[in-house]
Amino acid sequence: MSSAPDTEAAPAAESADDASAPPPVDELRQGIVAVFTKDLGDAVVETEVANGDVWIRVNRDAWRAAGESAKRHGFDYFCFLSAIDWLPNPDLSGEKIWDPDPSAGDGSTGSTEQSSGVAGGDSRFQVLARVYDVRRFVGVTFKADLDEAHPEVDTWTTVFAGADWHERETWEMYGFNFVGHPGLRHLYLPGEFEGFPGRKDFPLLAREVKPWPGLVDVEPMPGGADDEPAEGEEVAAE
Amino acid sequence: MTVTDHQKSMYIAGQAADARINIELETEGMTLNIGPQHPATHGTLRIVVRLDGEQVVWADPVCGYMHRGYEKLTEVRTYPQITTLVNRIDWLSSFANEVPFILAAEQLMGIDAPPRAQWIRTILFEMARIANITLFLGEMGAQLGAITPVFYAFRDREHVLNLIESATGGRFHPNYDRIGGLKDDLPKGWVDECKDVMHRVRDFCDELETLLMGNEIFAQRMRGIGVIPAQVGLDYGLSGANIRASGVDWDIRRDEDSPLAWKHCDWKVWTHVDGDSYARYWVRLQETREASKIVDQLLDGLPAGPIMAKVPRIIKVPAGEAWVHTENPLGEMGYYVVSQGGLGPFRCKIRSASFNNVSIVPWLLQGVYVPDIITILSSLYFILGDIDR
């Protein structure tokens, strides 16, 4: 029962909506941001400390420098490297499955505006990687904006050996080119596979052909603001 | 241009230095294909090894035979539906896969599960750990030719699975964790039965310690084999028992603040300095014991109260990004969830432990002997679903 006060205090500090109670300054993580801002200089575009975590967005030219700097400052555990495609695609989201209005499928609902996440972003493609310090138990997430037509960035394999497989995966799923990688080969997909299935414009054919069968389980609840509309047409179509 | 004998021998010497190949016996190289169906790979991992005599020149793991594209599938599902998917990542500790994802969603929504739910989550998390690692503890013997331990492991693991089934309804895929709490409360009599089983688990650990760890053949096949220096392990992102066996004292359960109930228990994180296969086995054996102690303590202090926080019926997660990781049986497992305020995640990066743990294989297998390939792979302990996702 002693955990009760902790659990009640947590949401107030973490909730993004609650502007009235500013979270206490995280000195450890602010210090980390200061270290990287000093080390990388102008290459740091934006930083953010939130939810007990650190995000640092850097110039794509400084991507490898960021990795080397992280390793120099004790962040020598390589966690993961991946990508985000910020292209909005209402056709391929949780909304489409649940929205019974047939006119919604043509992109008239859902956000068509390209957004950006924590620490911002200006482009469609972002590469992100996370490193961790196993002595201070704190991690940093690095991000960099990539060019949409030719997503290309320096490899991290020279800094962290473990980046090898992660870059191969990101290359085959998102089509990012990692300059200097020792061998960008397919990791999961067969060698003759065409296209980049991780990208938002790559259709998920299984869902195009047949609607998600979980749809029939959705029953409207009587009353309540969160009430979903009836599912009659969709169920009949199946 | 002709190649002089001197150049040729220099070349061979260079190769030998690279891969520690024995040049006294010049044998023709051979490429050996292990898998994709091989008992030592726990699924469908294929490893192509280039051999010189009995030694490995290079090794190349080929994965993807079980790739299911979960990262893409999460984008077309709603948050509550995703626990079903992530159950199948590391299928031996399915419940442990659900927890970090649910915690990430809860963090973004700013809700907290009630204490009782957090305690039951922790109990089941640790039971998933026991169910997962006991199999490894037995299987490791089987890889060395000892058949008995694997039967012992299956015998005692069954009790743990029965308990998981009676609480969640699923032996392998519980699908029990919900945003804001749990599906059900524990059934009647569960706590007492669980205590008996935890006792059994500790007996099993003692049994294996005398049966395997004291065995001379076991020690000879494991000691000094597959040594991973801590710095190399960190470079490759090794986590869990694999990195603790190399002397890195890091356990997310102890070192980071989590809503789960580990902070209320008295337990120890074990490390080993050797970094070899034997150390990895030893660390996992201790971890199983500690897990059973954690479960015991949590059962004693299980708080009363609701098991579900108040959550809206239609779960919409506010826009934001969250990274939540936990110490899973295989190592660090985390979810990087990007939400845009919808019913499902916009992007969900699944960081599974085995992916990084296996990526060290090309480095680790260089220069080892063929029979050691099997013991080294087994000692790294990976689950194919955890690599391929």
Interface residues (C-beta under 8 A of the other chain):
Chain A: M1 S2 S3 A4 T7 E8 A10 P11 E14 S15 A16 D17 D18 N51 G52 D53 W55 D76 Y77 F78 C79 F80 S82 I84 D85 L92 S93 G94 E95 K96 I97 W98 G110 S111 S115 G117 V118 L128 R130 V134 F137 G139 T141 F160 A161 G162 D164 W165 M173 H186 L187 Y188 L189 P190 P197 G198 L204 R207 W212 G214 M221 G224 D226 E228
Chain B: C63 G64 H67 G69 E71 K72 L73 E75 V76 R77 T78 Y79 Q81 Q107 L108 G110 I111 D112 A113 P114 P115 Q118 W119 Q231 V232 L234 D235 Y236 G237 S239 I243 V248 W250 D255 E256 D257 P259 A261 K263 H264 P303 P312 R313 I314 P318 A319 G320 E321 A322 W323 H325 E332 G334 Y336 V338 Q340 G342 L343 G344 P345 F346 R347 K349 R351 F355 N356 S359 I360 W363 D388
